[in-house]
Amino acid sequence: MAGRETVSAGRHSGCDLYVGDDSVAPRHCMFISPLDLGDHGEGSVYVLVQDGAVFVNGECCLARRLAEGDLIQIGRYAWTFDAKQRSLHPAEAIRGAVVEVMQIAIAGRLAPSSFKLSAGALTALRGPSGSGKSTLVSALLGSLQPDLGRIDFLDRDRQPLDDPAVGYVPQKSLLPRQLTPRQAVQYAGLLRGLDEKTLPSRVVDALRDMDLPGDCWDRRLKDLSGGEERRVQTAAEIVHRPDLLVLDEPASGLDTAHERRLVTTLRNLARRGATVLVVTHGGADDLYDQTISLVPADRASREAWEVTATTRDGDDSPIYDVTPVTCPPNARPVRSPTPWRRQLITLVQRNADILLGDCFSRIALPWLLLPAVFASALTAAVSPYDPALLGFLVVLSCTWLGASVGHLAVAEERDFVEHERITFLSPSAYLAAKWVTVSMGAVVQALVLLVMLLVLQRSVPWETPWVDGGPDPMLAAPALVLTSLAGASWGLLISVVAGRAPSRAAFLLPLLMVAQIVFSVEIGGHGRDSVVEAYRDFLWNSAETTPAARASYLTVSRWGDMAVRTAANPPGEGQAYWWDGVACLAGMAVGIWMIAWALMPITGRGTSQFNPAANRVRSKTTTRRPVGAPPAPSNAAHGPSADTF
């Protein structure tokens, strides 16, 4: 209300804020901001007529001091309060989801249970530890298939795992800790298909709704407290204003004030039409429209569930229709999945920010310092008069460097990758983005190794075959780069196979390198001066060809050795072998990536976050709608907007 003390709202044409709807009184209410109170970003709302009502955060009131992010409803219209600009912004209606759970059961974990989640309702799911809350949530989200019964998402074409309009806040934060809160929420919005023009304001709104201090927005998540990181996780899931929002113990790690603020934010989302399910151990019943209680099966009655309706007694507020007004089907269609290309670009950008968030340990050390150390060690340890051995060890070094960059790329992120599948994250887009990022490191490593090796070889006082008449750098560079890329693909495959266990990936990496040495020594260790001579004598169907020699066709080091060593032969003599080597390296890099992509959905199911020994439970549902609660805003909420007061 900059420069103005009062702003009137109503159906009368003389009102400052005109609301043309029969459900609104001619002079419905007035916004008052006394100028002598200073610029605190707060105002007061008064209802000036007795036949009207104003709802703030779902509560009918005659006078209320506004705070940042408060949801104000007059009739079918709703606005959010911007304390910094002293203005009201139209609140976008949310489509919501109607979910009907009918007698679903999971052997040993969940007895037959039924309930219904309605659009515009805030529902609590309660039960002691081990009662099956996580099991029920995983079945609801589609990550766990029930043995019996079914879950219907009425008027929707997709299940949650295929729907970008679903948000899920897990018990622990699953965001890259190298990002800042602003970056984490921004990428969450982009992956869910938010428009880049409206994204900045959505990010600000989400972080403000979570009451995260402004000085934390551009700090790394690893530098925040557990409660602050938890709030960022919730902000990332509400930035796209989901139709269905599921939160697993969202108040853990929060103090009372922030917990109350969180419940207010969730209630505002529900009032705008969203379906909100909160998994909790406790809390007051009057905070929720519906409560689903899980009790052990041996204490449950014969029926799997029951519905008990309750109302609030004693309230002088005008009574309105409490049935939420949902968006008409054509007002806001079901959101389409984010295009694959946009997901790829967004994920590559996020990977780059993750690397920059820990520049020394993720870029300088593995990409620059480590190849330089390898080049120094090879120069000092290998005789300069044995170029074949030197070339073979250089190929092995590039293979190891590339694989070491990729072997933890997926395994250390597997938890939040599986979580992001709820946002309709494409596994192929994720793996392609990872391969692009890892390949950047592999290319830099190979070039640094080659340049440092040539520089160090020139610095020694004796003649070296690698400099004087050695491999042509213009041919050796592509060969080493492709060797490193193929090694990076092997590293990604290891990371995918390891599932959620980075230690398993660390164990598999040495086994890969042992295979490169053992099976390719048949070719690389013959010691001939000319690789052309070595490969000319190799016959696949010969009786003298050992199984180890045949197995060498599956190793990166065999083809890298072929390409690098033929780069030292006169033009024409080894040109065909050089092309064979680089072509096989390129095909191996792509083929191994495709194998990793095929295995990723399988290995993702290997470690479940749910406890299979959980008690069998039944559900009991209590429905509660306080009298006087406002209807959720319809598509008319896009209607009248208010100028800055």
N, C-alpha and C positions, 0 to 999 in steps of 0.2 A: 504494500500500500504506500508506495513512495509518493510523498507529498500530499496524501489524502487521508482524512480521518475516517470516513465512512464510504462504503460501497453497498448499494441496495441490490437485492436479487429477487426476482419474481416474474410473474406473467404480465405485469403492467408494462406498457410501452415506455413509461418514464423511468423504469428501473435501470440502474447502471449495468447490471448483468441481467439481460432479458432471457427468460426461460419460457419458451412458447409451448406449454403443455398444460392440459386441463387438470392434471394431478398436482400442479403447483399453484399456490395461492397468488393473487395479484401482487401483494407485497409480502413475500414469503419470509425473508430474513434479511439481516444486514450484517456486513462485515465491518467491524470497528477496530481501528488501530490508533489509539491516542498518540499524537506526535510527541508529547512530552515524556513518554516512557523510554525514549531512546531507540536506537536501531538494534533491537534484539531479535529481529526476524520472527516475531510472534504477533498474532492478532487475536481478536476475540469474536466469536460467532454468537449472535443473539437471534432468537425467533421472535418476530414482532407481532405475529398473528396466532390466534389460538387454534385455528383449524389447519395449521401447517406443522411441519416438523423437519428438523435437520438431524441427520445421523453423522456422527464423527467416529470413524473406525468401528462402525456397526452399532454404536450406542446412541439412542435418542437423547438429545440434550437441549436445554434452553439456553445455556451459556457455556462456552468451552474455549479455553485458550489453545490455540493451534500450535503444533510442533511440526518440524520438518517431516514431510512424507505422509502426513495425516490424510486419510481418505474421507472426503466430504460428499454426502449424498443428499440430493433434494429431489424427491420423486424418483423418476427413472434416470436421473442424470447424476454423474459423479465426476469429481475433480480431485487431484492431489495438490497439496499445499507445498509451495516452494518458499521456504523461509528466507533464503538468501535474496531472491528477487521480489519477495512479497507478492506473489502472484498465484493464480490457480491455473492448473493445466488439465484439460479434459482427460479423464481416466479411460483408457481403452478397455472395452469389454473383452472378456476372455470366453472362449467357446465352452470350455469345460468338457468333462467326460463322465458318462454314466456307466459305471462298472457293476456288473451283477455276477457275484460269485455263488455258484450253485453246487453244493455238496462236494467240494473238492477234498481229496484225501491223499496223503502220502504215507505209505506203509512205514510204521515205526516212528513217524515224526509229526503227523497231523491227522486227527480224526476228521470225519466229514463235517465241513463247515460251510456256512452260507451267510452272506450279507450283501448289502448294496451300498455303493458309493454314489452320491448324487452330485451333480454340478452345483457349484455355489455352496458346498458344505465343507466345514472343517471337522475332520474325523480323527479321533484318537484310537490307536491300537495299543492295548495294554496287556501286560502279563509279566510274570516273574521271569528271571533269567532261565533260559532253557525251555521255555514254554512253547516255542515255535514261531515267534514273531518274525525272525529273519527268514524262516522257511516260508511263511505265508507271503511275505513281501517278495521273495524271489519268485514264487509261483505267480504272483500278481504281475510282476515285471516281465515274465516270460523266460527267465534264466533257469527255471526249474519246472519240469513238467509234472503235473499231478498224476497220480495213478488212477484216480476216479474223479468224476465231476467235470465241470467246465467253467471257464471264465469268459463272459460275454462283454465286449465293449460296444455298447449300443450306439448306433448311428455313426460308427467309425469304420473305416476301411482297413486299418492296420492295427496290429498288436503293438504294445509298448516298445519292444525291441526294434520295431520297424518305423517308429513314429518320432519325428524330431520334436513334437510338442509335449514330450514327457520329460520331467525333471526328477532326478533321484539324488538325495543327499545321503551318502553312506555314513557309517559310524566314525570312520577316520578320514582325514583329508586325503584326497587323491588328486592333487594338483602338483605339477612340476615345481619343486621348491626353489628352483633357480629363477623363476619368474617373479614379477611384482604382482600385487593384487590387481592393479589396473590391467596388466597384460593378461593375467589368468582369466579374468572376467571377460575381457575383450575377445580372446580366442574362443572361449566358451560360446559367446554370442555368434561369432563368425561360423563356427562349426554347426550351429543350429540354424543358420540361414538368415540371420538378421541383416538388414540393409545397412551398408556402411555409412549412409547419411544419418540414420537414427541411432547407430551403435554408440557413439560417444555419450549421448544423453542417457541411453539405457544403462551404460556402465556406471555413470555417476549416480543414477537413481538406485541401482542395485547396491552399490557400496554405501550409499547414505541410508538406505533402508536397514542395512545391517549395522548401522551406527559405528562404522569403522573410522577412526580418526584420520583426518586428511593427511597428516604427516606419515601415515603408514602406506598410503596408496602406491608410492613409488619405491618402497623398500622391498628387498627380496623376502619371499615367504619364509625362507629358512631363518630370517632374522626376527620374525614375529613370534608372539607367544602362541600357545596352543589354542586359546580361546579366539584370538584374532585370526589365526589360520582357519579355524572352524567357520568363522563368519564369512571369510572369503569363499570358502567352499559353498556355503549356502547362497551367497551372492551370485556365484557362477551358475547355479541351477535355477535362479529366478530371473536372470537377466532377460531371457526370452519370454517371460511370463507364460509358463507352461499351462496347458490345459489340465494335465494330471501331474501333481507334485507329491512325491513320497519322500519323507524325511525320517531317517533312522536315528533316534536319540539326538535331535538337533540341539538340545539345550545342554548337552554334556560339555563341561569346560567353560560354561558361561555363568556369570554371576546373576543375581536376581533381576537387576535392572535390565541387563541385556537380554535375559530370557523373556522378560515382559515385552520388550521391544520386538523380539522375534515373533512372539505370539501375535502381537498387533499387526505386524507385516503379513503374516500368514492369513490372519483373519481378513485383512484388506484384499488379499488375492482371492480369497473365497468369495467375498462380497462382490467382486467383479466377475464372478462366474467360474473360477477355477475349482477343480476337485483336489482337495488337500488331505493327505493322510499322514498323520504324525505318529511314529512309533515311540512310545514313552513308557517309563516305569511308574510315573505318578503324575501329579498335577491336579488342579481343580476341575471337576466335571463341568462347571459353568463356563469354562473357556472353550468348550467344543460343542458342536451341534449334534454329534453322534459319537458314542464310545463303543468300541469293540473290545471285549475282555476275553482273554484266553486263560483257561483254567485247565489243570491236569485232568485227563480223561477219567481217572478214578473218582474225582470229585464232581464231575459233571452230571447233570440230570440225563434222562433217557434221550431227550431231544438234543440235537447237535447245537441248536441256537435258539434264542428267543429275542423278541423285540419289545422293548418297554418305552413308551413315549412319556416324556415329562415336560412340564411347562413351568415358567417362572410365575410365582404368585405375588400379587400385590404390586402393581405398577400403574401409575396414573398417566403414563404416556399414551398418546393416541395409538390405537391398534391398527396395523396395516396388514395387507396380504404378505405373509412371510414366505411364500413359495418363490424361490429364486426365478428371476426373469432371465432365461438363457438367450444367447444370441440366436437369431433365426438362422437356419441352415445356410442361406445365401449371404448372410452378413459377413461371416468370416469362415471361409472354407478350410478344410483340414490342410495343414501345412505340408508342403511337399518336401521330400528329402533334399538336403543340400547337394548340388551337383558334384560329381566326382572330381572334376577339374578344380573347382573352388576348394573342396576339401584338401586336395593335394597341395595347392598353393598355400592355404592357411597352415597346414601342418609343417610344410617346409619353413615358413616364416617362424612358427613357434619353435621348431628345432633350432633355428639359428639363434633365437633369443635365449634358449636354454644354454647353448654353447657360450654365448657372450656373458651369460650370468655367472659362469665359472670359467673365465677365460684361460687361466693358467693350467688348471688340471684337465680341461677338456680340449684346449686348442694348442697352447704353447708346448706343453709337455709331450703329448702323444704325436702331434703333427710335425713339430719342428725339432725339439731336443732329442727325442728318441731316434729318429732316422740319422741325425748327426752322430750320435753315439755308435750306432751300427756301422756307419761308414768308417769311423775312426777305428773300431775294433777289427773290421775286415782288412783295412790297410795295414794294421800292425801285425795281424795274426797270420795272414795268408801270404805265401811266397809270391813275389811279383812275377816269377817265371812259371807260374801255374795258372794261366788265364782261365782254363776250363773250370778248375775248382773255384776260382774267384767268382766267375759268372754264375756257377751253380749256387754258391752261398748267397750271392746278391739276390737271386730269384727266391731262395728260401726266406731271406730277410723280408722281401716285399710281401711274400705270402703271409708271413707271421704278422707284419705290421698291419696289413689290411684286415686280417681276421681279428686282431686285437682291438681294432677300432669298433668292429661290429658285434663282437660276441656278447656284449652286455646291453646293446642298444635297445632290445625289446624286453629282455628278462627283467631289467631294473624298472621298467615302466609297465609291466604286464598288468598290475592291479588297476591302475587308472585307465589303461587301454580297454580292459574288459568293462569297466564302468562306463566309458565313453561310447560303448556300443549302443547304449540306451539313446544316445543322440543320433542314432542311425549313422554312426561312423563306419565308413567302408574299410574293411580290413586291407583290401588291396591298395587303397589310397594311403592308409597309414604306413604299410610296408614299403610302398613306393617312395613316400616322403622320407622314411628312414634310410632307404637305399641311396637316395639323392644326397642326404646329409653325410652318410658314412662314406660315400664315393668321393665327396669333396675332400675329406680327410685322407682317403687312400691315394688320390691323385697328388696331393701336396706331399705326402710322405714319400712316394716313389720319386718325385722330382727332386726333393731335398736330398734323398739318399744318393741319387745319381750325380747331382751337382757336387755334393760334398766328396763323393768318391773320386770324381775326376780331379777336383781341386787337390785333394790329399795325395792322389797318385802322382800328380805333377810336382808336388813338393818334395818327393823323395829323391835322393841323389842318383839312383840307378835307373836304368831304362826299364819301363814297364810296358808289357804288351797291351794293357788296357788303354794306354795313351798313344803309344807309338805303334800304329798298325792294328790297334785293338778294335772293339766294337764301335761302329758308327753311332755317335750319340743320337742322330736323327732317327735311327732304326731302333736303338736300344731303349730310348725314352718311351715310345708307344708300347714296346713289349713289357717294360717294367710297370708302366701305368696299368695296362690290362691285367698283368699278374696281380697287382695290388687290388684291382677291382674284383677279380675273381676270388681273391682271399677275403675281401670284404663281404662278398655274397656268402661264402662259407661261414664267416662270422655271424651273419644274420641268421643263417640256418641253425647254427648252434644256439643262438639266442632264442629262437622260436622253439626249438626242441627242449630247451631247458625249462620252459614254462615260467613259473613264478619263482624259480630258484636260481639266482645269480651264481651261487656256489657251484651248481651243476654245470653252468656254462664255463666257469673257470676250470673245471675238471676236464671238460671235453676239448678245450682249446689245445692243451699239450698232446692229446691223443691225435688230433688232426695233424699237428706238425710231425709227430712220429710217423704217421702214414705218408706224409710228403717225402720224408727222408728215406724210409725203408723201401717204398715201392718205386720211387723214381731213381734210386741209386743204380738200377739196372742200366739206365741210359747215362745218367749224369756222371757216374763214377768210372766209366770205361777208360778215361784218361787219354783218348785220342786227341790229336791236335785239331782235327777237322770234324765238326759235328756232322757234316755231310757224310763222311765216311762211317760214322757211328750209326746214323739213321738208315743209311743204305743197307747196312748189314742186318737190320732188324726186320724180321718177317713174322707177321701175326700168326700164320698157319704153320710155321716151321716147327718140326718136332723138337728142335733145340731151344725154342722160346719158352721160357719158364712162366708159370702163373704170375709170379711177381712182376715180370716184364709186361704181361698183359694188364695187370692191375694198374700199372703206371699210367694207362690211358685215362684213369679217373682222377689223377692228381694234377693240381695246378702247376707244381714244380716241373713236371715233364714238359708241358707245352711252353712254359716260361723259359726253361732251359733251352729248348729248341729255338725259340725266337731270339733270345739274347745271344746265344753262341753263333747262330747263323748271321747275325749282324756284323760279325768280325770277318766273314768270308768275303772274297772278291765278289763284286756285283755279278749276278747271274748264277754263280755256283750254288749259293744257298738261298736264293730268292724264293724259290717255291716252298722251301721248308719254313722260311720266315713267315710267309703268308699263311701256311698251315698252322703255325704256332699261334699267331695273333688271332686268327679266325676261331680256333678252338678255345682260346682264352675268353674271347667275347661271348661265344656261345655258352661256355661254362658259367660265366657271370650271370647271364640271363636265365639259363636253365635252373641253376641253384636257387635263384630268387623265386622262380615259379614253384619250386618244390617247397620252399619256406612258406609261400602264400597258401599252398594247398594244406600244409600241416598246421597252420596257425589256429584255425577253428578247433582242431582236434586237441592240440596241446593246451589250449586255453581252458579246457574242461578238467584238466588233470588235477588241479588243487582247488577244492571247493572252500568257500569262505563260510559254509554252513556246517553245523554240528550234526552228524548223522545219528548221534546218540540222544538227540533231544527227545523229551517226553512227548507222548501222544497227547494232543490237546484238542479241545473243542472251543468253539467261539460263542460268545454271548454278546449280543448287540443291544445297546441302549441308544435310542434316538432322542435327541433333545433340541428343540428350537425355541428359544426365548421369545415370548410375546413382545412385539414392538421392534423386532429385528427388521432391518430394511431389506427390500428386494435387491438382488444383484443388478448392476447396471446392464441395460440392454444395449443394442447397437446404437441407441440414441445417445449413449455416452460420448459418441463422437461429435455430438451436436454443439450447442452453444459453448463458446470458449470465452474466457475472461481476459481482458487486457491486464497489463501490470497495474496494480492498484496504486 
